[in-house]
Amino acid sequence: MSEPSILVTGAAGFIGFHVVRQLLGEGHTVIGLDSVNSYYEPTLKEARLAQLAGAPNFTFIKADLADRQALLALMAEHRFPVVIHLAAQAGVRYSIENPHAYADANLEGFLNILEGCRHNGCKHLLYASSSSVYGANKKKPFSVSDRVDNPVSLYAATKKANELMAHSYSHLYRLPTTGLRFFTVYGPWGRPDMAYFIFTKAIIEKQPIKLFNYGDMRRDFTFVTDVVSAIGRLIENVPAGNGDEAPAHIYNVGNNKPEQLMRLVQVIEKELGLEAVKTMLPMQPGDVEETFADVDDLMRDVGFKPDTPIEEGIRQFVAWYRNYYGNLNPGG
């Protein structure tokens, strides 16, 4: 009898692609789901999928999370014991421009996932939350025990809503859920809307880069393979609830070491052998000055702490970028 499949939503996305590739390498059977929307270049998503296409134990299904009938039929057919839900409408700034996309994907889509898990014997739902739920939290580092009642973007509000929805399903239906608050994930095959990607492209093309809050920003940059390793360990760490306690966990998945935005720029400049043209601008609506993850719970429960230095992570990203985009001569 074949091993039950693991469902990974957002399989054509940045983190989802890396998670699927790792699971396939470990011999798991994976069904990947993605809408391959045009939030950023679909060709990059298709290229990620092409990297996975040859695996005999991988099946890709193009579908939208908000398509309730299609999603529930898929989950009823396969009765996935593990669901890794990484699909979402991402981006803090885009949530100001197109708020309805976040209601469709992050609220309605997540409810469909919860219902599919509830009715079809799911043993563990892992889902993507975000460090953005901490808003303008003054306490550092950010801890999962902190109150997160004051989101500063709609994107953050939808991610906080996901955590509340998951907790209610854990309480009502004893569905084990694990929320993952990701902190600025970066690396090869990354998202073109992220700062490190935008900076690299602009520096190579000799275009100015925009540094908001006049460059005085700090982010807990987390390398993607560290994130994948954490997810791999958490799959087996199924939450247990006792009595009225819901079988629900939330973890920070971060590097536990904030880096100055200017430091990121310097590392990219050094790796490219080029100097950036910098444009200093004020803070943008919905943004925060610093993120900083307390990962003590992650270390305690699964014995793991992401720790890839930013120099190594950017080195791997730039090598991938040059190969993928053909920018083999950074000096022009």
Secondary structure by P-SEA (a helix, b strand, c coil): cccbbbbbcccccaaaaaaaaaaaaabbbbbbbbcccccccaaaaaaaaaaacccccbbbbbbbccaaaaaaaaaaaccccccccccccccaaaaaacaaaaaaccaaaaaaaaaaaaaccccbbbbbbccccccccccccccccccccccccaaaaaaaaaaaaaaaaaaaccbbbbbbbcccccccccccccaaaaaaaaaaacbbbbbcccccbbbbcccaaaaaaaaaaaccbbbbbccccccbbbbbbcccbbbbaaaaaaaaaaaaccccbbbbbcccccccccccccaaaaaaaccbbbbbcaaaaaaaaaaaaaaaaccccccc
